[in-house]
Amino acid sequence: MNEVIFSYRDSGLESLSPATFAGTLILVISLVLPVCYSVFRKDTGSLVLLWSLLFVYHAVSLINSFYTTTYGAGVDARAFYNHAVDIAFTGDFQFHFGAGSSIFENYLGALFSFFGPSVFLASELSVLAFTFSAVYLVKMAAITGLYDYRRWILFFFGSLPTMWLLSAVPMREAYQYLFFILTVYTAICMRQKKNVLFLPLILIFAVCMGLFHKGLVLFIVPLVLVLFLYSTGSALSGERNRRDAVLYRRFLFAAFSVVVIFAVIFVSQYPQFLNDTPKAVIKGEAFDYVEQYRVPSKESRATYGIDFRHDNPAALLGSVAKMQLYYFLYPFPWKIANFQDLYALLENSWRFFLILSSFFLVWKHRKTGDATYAMLLLLYFVNAFLWGLGTINYGTAIRHHLVPFWIIVLLGTPGIIEGARRLNALYASRLLRKSRGASAPENHARQSGITEHMSKGES
């Protein structure tokens, strides 16, 4: 492909091209969208909070589009944009399942071929994806019993600096976590409403998620499996009509089996629609693929350089464990050399507290019979585990952490807020005791003076 190098900067707001007009229209839609949902119409506070967050996201979008490149919107965003422009000019559209960046570039290229190239349009589409994600995260809080914490959940989700820096530019992360949220939200609805019609939506959203990164193609299998077991699990066993529950479960299993069989037949007949990731898994070359995938990024300054060894079970377990440790915690405090390192350390620490709080919530509700919280936390670690296998750079790790970040925000926020409230109450009670203790001698002296004065008067 002969790449067309196009300026990674729009000409300016004063020249209202069709692409700029489309981007402006999407900006307006993102602001109006929350009003279309009752969870925001009934809660003005959440609506104002989301609008405040969107103000920051749109500001990043405008600055990156018309003035200067914002942090995190450099090499990758520029490459996605230039490839999309190239596709728009040449008409060389390609589709490969799990092609990752290729799908994203073709998606932008299709829009650019119609409206014209525009960083602003691409950026506003990412902001729109974030808006949908925020809306459905609040809706998920409502159906999972965490509605009382909705504003804090929304704030913690949208105010993370990495989130608004990478979700307001031409990057894929906003689409990845959007379809992840929609997949899980639909599965929870299917479990609660016991409606099999949600099953095709689960599969569609899961596939859409996989289209935006080759690593997420592998995640589709455990994701759909966990959600299938969850949606047909213990909730059905409590139905009054046990026979209907069994029939419903069997029907879902049959439908799921048909989809799996169809997928296997399709990929065996049309392997050209697969990229290297699923092909390596099907051929039994997953270990070799992981090892090769990790090599290109070893020259980066932020690399934590761990070799993937799989020559024996002990070496495999050791290297995988070390990969996960570094994926979650690197850079370590003694490795801090600049502000970027410090920020990564602070974000890792914040994520660590959210994970601990998520465990606390799962443990607290372990006897309720509802596996929703445990299912969500399981999906978080499965997703993080797969990312950890292919990530060797903490800068890339920060981006990958955004995809399942909403889970630990949803689960961890109640514990964080309740803990903060208890600490605040404890601090207030201590101040009250100190003030009472300080005033006690003064009151005693005043009372003694009154008593002495009364005694003199009587005499």
Backbone torsions as a table, in degrees:
resi	resn	phi	psi	omega
1	MET	NA	129.9	176.8
2	ASN	-86.8	106.9	-173.9
3	GLU	-72.7	133.8	175.0
4	VAL	-93.4	118.4	179.5
5	ILE	-84.3	113.2	-177.9
6	PHE	-116.0	143.1	-177.5
7	SER	-58.5	126.1	178.9
8	TYR	-82.6	58.5	177.4
9	ARG	-167.4	131.2	177.3
10	ASP	-77.1	156.5	-172.2
11	SER	-67.9	-27.5	179.4
12	GLY	142.1	156.4	-178.1
13	LEU	-66.5	-24.0	-177.2
14	GLU	-68.9	-23.9	178.5
15	SER	-100.0	93.7	-173.4
16	LEU	-81.9	84.3	177.3
17	SER	-77.0	166.8	176.8
18	PRO	-56.4	-37.9	179.4
19	ALA	-67.3	-41.9	178.1
20	THR	-65.4	-39.0	176.5
21	PHE	-62.8	-43.0	178.7
22	ALA	-63.4	-41.2	177.5
23	GLY	-63.3	-40.3	177.6
24	THR	-64.5	-39.6	177.9
25	LEU	-63.2	-41.3	178.2
26	ILE	-65.6	-37.0	176.0
27	LEU	-58.1	-46.4	179.5
28	VAL	-64.5	-41.7	179.8
29	ILE	-60.9	-41.0	-179.7
30	SER	-62.9	-30.3	178.6
31	LEU	-79.8	-32.5	-179.1
32	VAL	-82.7	-29.3	-174.1
33	LEU	-51.2	-48.2	-177.9
34	PRO	-58.9	-30.4	-178.7
35	VAL	-66.2	-21.0	-179.5
36	CYS	-75.2	-7.7	-177.7
37	TYR	-112.9	134.2	-174.7
38	SER	-63.8	-29.0	-178.9
39	VAL	-63.4	-24.3	177.3
40	PHE	-97.1	-32.1	177.0
41	ARG	-64.7	-33.6	-179.0
42	LYS	-84.3	-10.0	-176.7
43	ASP	-132.8	92.8	-178.0
44	THR	-62.3	-33.9	-179.6
45	GLY	-61.3	-44.3	178.5
46	SER	-66.3	-37.6	179.6
47	LEU	-64.2	-46.2	179.3
48	VAL	-64.5	-38.6	178.5
49	LEU	-62.5	-45.2	179.6
50	LEU	-64.6	-40.8	176.9
51	TRP	-62.3	-37.7	178.3
52	SER	-64.4	-41.9	177.3
53	LEU	-64.8	-42.5	-179.8
54	LEU	-64.0	-30.0	175.8
55	PHE	-58.8	-42.1	178.4
56	VAL	-66.3	-44.4	-178.0
57	TYR	-63.8	-43.7	179.3
58	HIS	-68.1	-32.7	176.7
59	ALA	-63.6	-43.5	177.1
60	VAL	-62.1	-42.8	179.5
61	SER	-60.1	-45.9	-178.9
62	LEU	-66.9	-43.4	-179.9
63	ILE	-62.9	-45.0	-178.7
64	ASN	-68.6	-29.8	-175.8
65	SER	-82.1	-37.1	-169.2
66	PHE	-119.1	-13.6	-172.8
67	TYR	-122.7	-65.5	-178.4
68	THR	-151.2	155.7	-178.6
69	THR	-70.7	123.6	179.3
70	THR	-78.9	163.8	-177.5
71	TYR	-64.3	130.8	-179.9
72	GLY	92.1	-7.7	-178.1
73	ALA	-107.3	30.4	-175.8
74	GLY	-90.1	-101.0	-167.7
75	VAL	-59.8	-56.1	-174.7
76	ASP	-66.7	-46.6	-179.6
77	ALA	-61.6	-40.0	178.6
78	ARG	-64.7	-40.3	179.7
79	ALA	-65.7	-44.2	177.4
80	PHE	-58.2	-44.8	-176.8
81	TYR	-65.1	-48.1	-178.5
82	ASN	-63.8	-39.3	177.5
83	HIS	-66.1	-38.3	178.2
84	ALA	-65.0	-40.8	177.0
85	VAL	-63.4	-41.2	178.5
86	ASP	-60.2	-43.8	179.1
87	ILE	-64.6	-39.9	-179.7
88	ALA	-63.2	-37.6	-178.6
89	PHE	-77.6	-38.5	-175.0
90	THR	-90.6	-22.3	-176.3
91	GLY	71.9	18.9	-177.9
92	ASP	-88.1	72.7	-179.4
93	PHE	-83.2	140.6	179.6
94	GLN	-135.5	148.5	177.0
95	PHE	-131.7	121.2	174.2
96	HIS	-136.8	126.3	-179.9
97	PHE	-63.5	126.5	-179.5
98	GLY	78.7	18.6	-178.4
99	ALA	-74.2	-9.5	173.2
100	GLY	68.7	-109.6	-176.2
101	SER	-64.3	-30.6	-179.7
102	SER	-62.3	-42.4	177.9
103	ILE	-62.6	-45.4	179.7
104	PHE	-61.1	-43.2	-179.9
105	GLU	-67.0	-39.4	177.4
106	ASN	-66.5	-36.8	177.1
107	TYR	-62.1	-48.3	177.0
108	LEU	-67.2	-38.6	179.8
109	GLY	-60.9	-38.6	178.2
110	ALA	-63.5	-41.5	178.1
111	LEU	-67.7	-40.6	-179.8
112	PHE	-66.2	-33.4	179.7
113	SER	-67.2	-22.8	-179.8
114	PHE	-95.1	-47.8	-176.3
115	PHE	-95.7	-21.8	-172.5
116	GLY	103.1	153.9	-178.1
117	PRO	-63.7	139.2	179.9
118	SER	-163.7	120.2	173.3
119	VAL	-64.4	-37.7	-178.6
120	PHE	-61.9	-44.6	178.8
121	LEU	-62.0	-47.0	179.9
122	ALA	-62.8	-39.4	-179.1
123	SER	-68.2	-42.6	-178.8
124	GLU	-67.6	-29.9	174.6
125	LEU	-65.0	-37.7	176.0
126	SER	-65.2	-40.9	177.9
127	VAL	-63.9	-38.4	177.4
128	LEU	-63.0	-39.6	176.4
129	ALA	-62.4	-41.5	176.1
130	PHE	-61.8	-41.4	-178.8
131	THR	-60.7	-46.9	176.2
132	PHE	-59.0	-41.7	-179.7
133	SER	-61.6	-45.0	-180.0
134	ALA	-63.0	-41.8	180.0
135	VAL	-61.8	-47.9	-176.7
136	TYR	-76.7	-20.7	172.3
137	LEU	-68.7	-40.9	175.9
138	VAL	-65.5	-40.7	176.6
139	LYS	-63.2	-36.9	177.6
140	MET	-67.1	-37.7	175.6
141	ALA	-60.1	-35.8	-179.0
142	ALA	-68.6	-38.0	-176.1
143	ILE	-90.6	-2.9	178.7
144	THR	-112.1	12.0	176.6
145	GLY	80.2	17.6	-178.3
146	LEU	-117.0	24.0	-175.3
147	TYR	-63.5	-32.0	-178.8
148	ASP	-62.6	-20.7	-178.4
149	TYR	-104.6	14.9	-170.9
150	ARG	-57.8	-40.5	-176.7
151	ARG	-69.1	-41.1	178.1
152	TRP	-67.1	-38.9	177.4
153	ILE	-60.8	-46.2	179.2
154	LEU	-62.5	-42.1	-179.1
155	PHE	-65.7	-48.0	-179.2
156	PHE	-64.0	-35.1	-179.5
157	PHE	-69.9	-45.3	-172.5
158	GLY	-89.4	-16.6	-174.4
159	SER	-93.8	-4.7	177.0
160	LEU	-61.5	123.9	-176.7
161	PRO	-53.8	-41.2	178.8
162	THR	-61.1	-35.3	-178.7
163	MET	-64.4	-50.1	-176.3
164	TRP	-79.6	-15.6	175.0
165	LEU	-79.5	-33.2	-176.2
166	LEU	-101.1	-13.0	-179.5
167	SER	-99.5	6.9	178.8
168	ALA	-124.2	21.0	-179.7
169	VAL	-136.0	170.2	-179.4
170	PRO	-71.1	72.5	177.9
171	MET	-127.9	167.2	-172.9
172	ARG	-91.4	-17.0	-169.6
173	GLU	-57.5	-39.3	-178.3
174	ALA	-61.0	-38.2	179.0
175	TYR	-72.8	-34.7	-179.0
176	GLN	-64.4	-50.5	-178.5
177	TYR	-75.7	-23.9	175.6
178	LEU	-61.6	-51.9	-177.4
179	PHE	-71.7	-26.4	173.0
180	PHE	-64.0	-47.9	179.0
181	ILE	-61.4	-45.4	-178.8
182	LEU	-63.7	-38.0	178.9
183	THR	-61.9	-49.6	-177.7
184	VAL	-69.5	-41.0	179.2
185	TYR	-59.1	-42.9	179.7
186	THR	-65.0	-38.6	178.8
187	ALA	-65.0	-40.3	178.0
188	ILE	-64.8	-40.3	176.6
189	CYS	-62.9	-39.9	179.6
190	MET	-63.7	-39.8	179.2
191	ARG	-67.0	-43.5	-175.5
192	GLN	-74.4	-37.8	-177.1
193	LYS	-94.5	-10.8	179.0
194	LYS	52.4	50.7	-178.1
195	ASN	-120.7	115.7	-175.9
196	VAL	-68.8	-15.9	-179.2
197	LEU	-66.2	-14.4	177.0
198	PHE	-75.4	-19.9	-174.8
199	LEU	-59.2	-47.8	178.1
200	PRO	-59.4	-35.6	178.8
201	LEU	-65.0	-39.0	177.5
202	ILE	-58.4	-46.8	-178.5
203	LEU	-67.0	-39.9	180.0
204	ILE	-64.2	-46.9	-179.6
205	PHE	-64.9	-38.3	179.5
206	ALA	-64.6	-42.2	178.5
207	VAL	-65.4	-42.2	177.9
208	CYS	-60.2	-39.0	176.3
209	MET	-60.6	-45.1	-178.4
210	GLY	-65.6	-25.2	-178.7
211	LEU	-66.2	-20.7	-174.0
212	PHE	-96.1	0.9	172.6
213	HIS	-166.1	136.1	-178.3
214	LYS	-62.7	-32.0	178.5
215	GLY	-67.5	-31.5	-179.9
216	LEU	-74.6	-16.2	173.8
217	VAL	-61.3	-42.7	178.2
218	LEU	-66.9	-31.3	-177.7
219	PHE	-72.5	-20.8	-178.8
220	ILE	-58.3	-41.3	-175.3
221	VAL	-63.0	-57.4	178.0
222	PRO	-64.6	-32.0	179.3
223	LEU	-61.6	-52.7	-178.2
224	VAL	-66.1	-37.4	179.5
225	LEU	-63.8	-47.8	179.4
226	VAL	-62.4	-43.5	-179.4
227	LEU	-67.5	-34.3	177.3
228	PHE	-65.4	-47.3	178.5
229	LEU	-63.4	-37.7	-179.9
230	TYR	-67.5	-47.2	-174.5
231	SER	-71.4	-16.7	178.3
232	THR	-114.7	21.1	-172.4
233	GLY	-89.0	-137.8	-167.9
234	SER	-64.0	-22.8	-179.2
235	ALA	-61.7	-34.1	-179.0
236	LEU	-75.1	-28.1	-177.4
237	SER	-68.4	-17.3	-179.4
238	GLY	-91.3	3.5	179.9
239	GLU	-68.4	151.7	178.8
240	ARG	-66.4	-40.0	-179.3
241	ASN	-95.7	93.1	-177.4
242	ARG	-64.2	-31.0	-179.9
243	ARG	-64.6	-42.3	177.6
244	ASP	-63.8	-37.0	179.6
245	ALA	-64.1	-42.8	179.7
246	VAL	-65.3	-43.6	178.9
247	LEU	-63.2	-40.2	179.2
248	TYR	-63.0	-43.3	-179.8
249	ARG	-65.2	-41.1	179.6
250	ARG	-66.1	-38.7	178.5
251	PHE	-63.4	-44.0	178.4
252	LEU	-63.3	-40.9	179.0
253	PHE	-62.9	-41.7	178.9
254	ALA	-64.8	-42.9	179.1
255	ALA	-63.8	-42.3	179.1
256	PHE	-63.4	-41.1	-179.9
257	SER	-64.4	-40.6	178.9
258	VAL	-61.8	-42.7	179.6
259	VAL	-63.1	-43.9	-179.6
260	VAL	-63.4	-45.7	179.9
261	ILE	-61.7	-43.2	178.4
262	PHE	-61.6	-41.5	-179.9
263	ALA	-63.8	-42.3	179.8
264	VAL	-63.2	-45.1	179.3
265	ILE	-63.0	-40.5	-177.6
266	PHE	-64.0	-48.2	-176.6
267	VAL	-71.6	-25.5	177.3
268	SER	-75.7	-30.3	-179.9
269	GLN	-87.0	-28.2	-176.8
270	TYR	-129.7	66.1	-178.5
271	PRO	-65.8	-16.4	-179.2
272	GLN	-66.8	-16.4	179.3
273	PHE	-84.4	-2.7	179.1
274	LEU	-100.0	152.2	173.8
275	ASN	-102.1	-169.7	-172.3
276	ASP	-64.0	-33.2	-174.2
277	THR	-63.8	-60.3	179.4
278	PRO	-64.5	-30.9	177.8
279	LYS	-62.4	-42.2	-179.7
280	ALA	-63.7	-39.2	179.6
281	VAL	-66.8	-44.4	-179.1
282	ILE	-63.1	-37.2	-179.3
283	LYS	-81.1	-2.7	-177.9
284	GLY	75.7	24.2	-178.5
285	GLU	-112.4	31.3	-175.0
286	ALA	-63.3	-42.6	-178.6
287	PHE	-61.8	-44.8	179.3
288	ASP	-64.0	-37.6	-179.3
289	TYR	-66.7	-42.3	178.0
290	VAL	-60.7	-42.3	-179.3
291	GLU	-63.6	-42.7	180.0
292	GLN	-71.4	-34.6	-178.0
293	TYR	-66.7	-29.7	-177.3
294	ARG	-81.7	-15.9	-173.7
295	VAL	-69.0	-44.3	-170.8
296	PRO	-60.0	-27.8	-174.1
297	SER	-93.6	12.1	-174.7
298	LYS	-73.6	-12.4	-177.4
299	GLU	-87.8	-7.0	-177.1
300	SER	-71.2	149.9	179.2
301	ARG	-65.3	-30.6	-178.0
302	ALA	-86.2	8.6	-178.3
303	THR	-72.0	138.6	175.6
304	TYR	-106.6	10.5	165.9
305	GLY	36.7	75.3	175.8
306	ILE	-117.6	123.5	179.1
307	ASP	-76.1	140.2	177.9
308	PHE	-91.8	108.1	-178.7
309	ARG	-107.1	131.0	179.5
310	HIS	-139.2	27.6	-179.5
311	ASP	-75.0	-20.8	175.1
312	ASN	-151.5	161.4	-176.1
313	PRO	-58.1	-40.5	-178.6
314	ALA	-64.5	-43.6	178.7
315	ALA	-65.0	-38.3	179.1
316	LEU	-62.7	-49.5	-179.6
317	LEU	-63.0	-41.0	-179.4
318	GLY	-64.6	-45.5	-178.6
319	SER	-69.4	-38.1	178.9
320	VAL	-65.6	-43.0	178.5
321	ALA	-61.6	-41.1	179.9
322	LYS	-67.7	-38.9	176.9
323	MET	-58.8	-45.5	-178.3
324	GLN	-66.4	-39.6	178.8
325	LEU	-60.3	-47.1	-179.6
326	TYR	-69.8	-35.2	179.7
327	TYR	-62.0	-38.0	-178.0
328	PHE	-84.7	-33.0	-167.6
329	LEU	-115.4	-17.3	-176.3
330	TYR	-76.4	139.3	7.5
331	PRO	-83.8	143.8	177.6
332	PHE	-75.4	159.4	-176.9
333	PRO	-53.8	-36.6	-178.3
334	TRP	-78.8	-0.2	178.1
335	LYS	-103.7	3.2	-177.1
336	ILE	-68.7	123.9	-179.1
337	ALA	-128.1	-17.9	-179.7
338	ASN	-154.5	-176.8	-176.6
339	PHE	-65.7	-36.2	179.1
340	GLN	-61.4	-42.1	176.9
341	ASP	-62.5	-43.2	-179.2
342	LEU	-63.1	-43.3	179.0
343	TYR	-62.6	-43.5	179.3
344	ALA	-60.3	-39.7	177.9
345	LEU	-63.7	-44.3	-179.9
346	LEU	-65.1	-40.6	178.8
347	GLU	-67.4	-39.6	176.2
348	ASN	-61.2	-40.6	179.9
349	SER	-65.3	-44.0	177.9
350	TRP	-62.0	-42.4	178.3
351	ARG	-64.2	-37.3	179.1
352	PHE	-62.2	-43.4	178.7
353	PHE	-65.4	-38.4	177.4
354	LEU	-64.7	-38.5	178.6
355	ILE	-65.5	-44.9	177.9
356	LEU	-59.9	-43.7	179.0
357	SER	-65.7	-33.5	177.1
358	SER	-65.8	-42.1	175.9
359	PHE	-60.1	-40.5	179.7
360	PHE	-61.5	-42.3	179.4
361	LEU	-64.6	-43.4	178.8
362	VAL	-62.3	-43.7	179.8
363	TRP	-65.0	-39.1	-178.7
364	LYS	-63.9	-33.2	-176.8
365	HIS	-106.6	21.9	-175.4
366	ARG	-66.4	-24.9	-175.3
367	LYS	-101.8	8.2	-177.8
368	THR	-80.7	-18.4	-177.7
369	GLY	86.5	-2.8	178.0
370	ASP	-101.2	118.8	-175.2
371	ALA	-92.4	13.3	-174.6
372	THR	-60.8	-49.4	-177.5
373	TYR	-64.7	-42.1	178.8
374	ALA	-64.7	-39.2	178.4
375	MET	-62.0	-44.5	-179.7
376	LEU	-62.4	-44.7	-179.1
377	LEU	-66.8	-35.8	176.3
378	LEU	-62.0	-44.5	178.6
379	LEU	-62.7	-36.1	178.6
380	TYR	-60.2	-47.3	-176.0
381	PHE	-75.1	-31.1	175.1
382	VAL	-64.7	-44.6	178.6
383	ASN	-63.6	-45.2	-180.0
384	ALA	-64.5	-35.9	179.5
385	PHE	-62.5	-45.3	179.9
386	LEU	-66.2	-40.4	176.2
387	TRP	-62.0	-41.5	-177.5
388	GLY	-61.9	-30.9	-179.8
389	LEU	-66.3	-33.4	-174.9
390	GLY	-106.5	5.8	-176.1
391	THR	-110.2	131.9	-179.9
392	ILE	-131.0	7.6	-176.3
393	ASN	-132.1	125.6	-174.9
394	TYR	-68.9	-22.4	173.7
395	GLY	-65.6	-42.8	175.3
396	THR	-68.9	-36.2	179.2
397	ALA	-60.3	-39.2	178.5
398	ILE	-58.7	-40.5	178.4
399	ARG	-67.5	-42.9	-179.3
400	HIS	-65.9	-32.9	179.8
401	HIS	-64.0	-21.5	-179.9
402	LEU	-66.3	-30.9	-172.8
403	VAL	-62.9	-47.8	177.6
404	PRO	-98.2	9.2	-174.8
405	PHE	-58.5	-34.4	-177.8
406	TRP	-59.7	-27.9	-177.8
407	ILE	-67.3	-49.8	-178.5
408	ILE	-73.2	-23.3	172.2
409	VAL	-67.9	-45.1	179.9
410	LEU	-62.6	-46.2	-176.0
411	LEU	-83.3	-32.4	-173.1
412	GLY	-88.0	-21.6	-177.1
413	THR	-61.0	-44.3	180.0
414	PRO	-56.1	-43.9	179.7
415	GLY	-66.1	-40.3	178.8
416	ILE	-62.8	-46.1	-177.6
417	ILE	-68.2	-45.4	179.5
418	GLU	-64.5	-38.6	176.6
419	GLY	-63.1	-41.7	178.0
420	ALA	-64.9	-38.6	178.7
421	ARG	-66.3	-39.4	178.6
422	ARG	-66.5	-41.9	177.4
423	LEU	-63.1	-39.7	178.9
424	ASN	-65.3	-41.9	178.5
425	ALA	-65.8	-39.5	178.6
426	LEU	-64.4	-42.9	179.1
427	TYR	-64.5	-40.9	179.3
428	ALA	-65.2	-39.8	179.3
429	SER	-66.5	-36.4	177.4
430	ARG	-66.5	-42.0	176.9
431	LEU	-62.1	-38.4	179.6
432	LEU	-65.9	-42.5	178.6
433	ARG	-64.3	-40.1	179.0
434	LYS	-63.8	-42.3	180.0
435	SER	-65.7	-37.3	177.1
436	ARG	-68.7	-39.0	178.8
437	GLY	-65.6	-36.5	179.9
438	ALA	-71.9	-31.7	-177.8
439	SER	-84.9	-13.4	-178.1
440	ALA	-63.0	-49.1	178.4
441	PRO	-60.7	-38.3	180.0
442	GLU	-64.4	-41.6	178.5
443	ASN	-66.6	-38.0	179.6
444	HIS	-64.6	-42.6	179.1
445	ALA	-64.6	-40.5	180.0
446	ARG	-64.6	-41.5	-180.0
447	GLN	-66.0	-38.0	178.7
448	SER	-64.8	-40.5	179.0
449	GLY	-63.4	-40.6	178.9
450	ILE	-64.6	-42.0	-179.7
451	THR	-63.8	-42.9	-179.9
452	GLU	-64.2	-40.8	179.9
453	HIS	-64.1	-39.9	179.3
454	MET	-67.4	-35.2	179.4
455	SER	-66.0	-41.9	178.9
456	LYS	-65.1	-36.7	-179.8
457	GLY	-65.9	-38.5	-179.9
458	GLU	-68.8	-35.1	179.7
459	SER	-72.4	NA	NA
